[in-house]
Structures are given as structure tokens and as C-alpha cells.
Amino acid sequence: MFGPPPKEHATSALPQHGFARNAYWEFLGKSTSETEGDASVKLDFGLSKGMLSDKFQKEWPFEFGLVYSVTLSPRSLITSLQVQNKGTTAFEFQSLLHTYFRVDVYPFCSLDVYTRLIWMLIG
């Protein structure tokens, strides 16, 4: 099911896990919500072709924009990734997002169908 892409695929020149995880992302800003009982903070980070190393720009010749958002509230951690094609050439992409959290109270956590980590209230 998994393995290297076909030689003619757009991602075939990229390393196994792509370029986004090893790139320096730009901090785009912070927003807060202070609704009663559910205050949250959202951080946005951006990545575009011009921010990539020369090597990755050569291996991925498409104009793109990525916005990765992280929203933290007392009960949840929500992440989202927006992909924009900023050029005139269509491209296929893949995104495989997973986290590396050390969680000592894992029996009290669950992963819902929207890939949001929900911390369940204890009693």
C-alpha cells in the first residue's frame, strides 16, 4: 500500500517525508477567543516556495502556499492545514499529519473522526 511513488510522479524527487517538516515556517499571527467557558488561542504558520531551500525548490517546482493552524483550548487541541496552488500548473500533493505527544494520561484521551485530540473530562 505504501512505498515510493512512480518515477514520473511529481513527488518522486522528494525525500520520503517531503519537505514541509524540515522547512522553516513563518509565524503568521495569533488570534484568541474568549467565549464564556471556552477560551482558546490559535496560532498560524505559513510556508511557500520562496521559503524552501534551493534543493527543494528544484525538486518541487510548483508555486504553493501552506497555512498550518494550531488551536488550543482547555479541552482540545485542533490542527488544520490549508494548501493553496498559487501557480498556473496543477499539482497533486499528499499530507500525512501525525503528532508526537507524550501523554501520561492516555486512557482519558480519544481521537475523533475529525482528527482532533479531545481531552476528556475526568469526573
Disulfide bonds with the S-S distance in Angstrom:
none
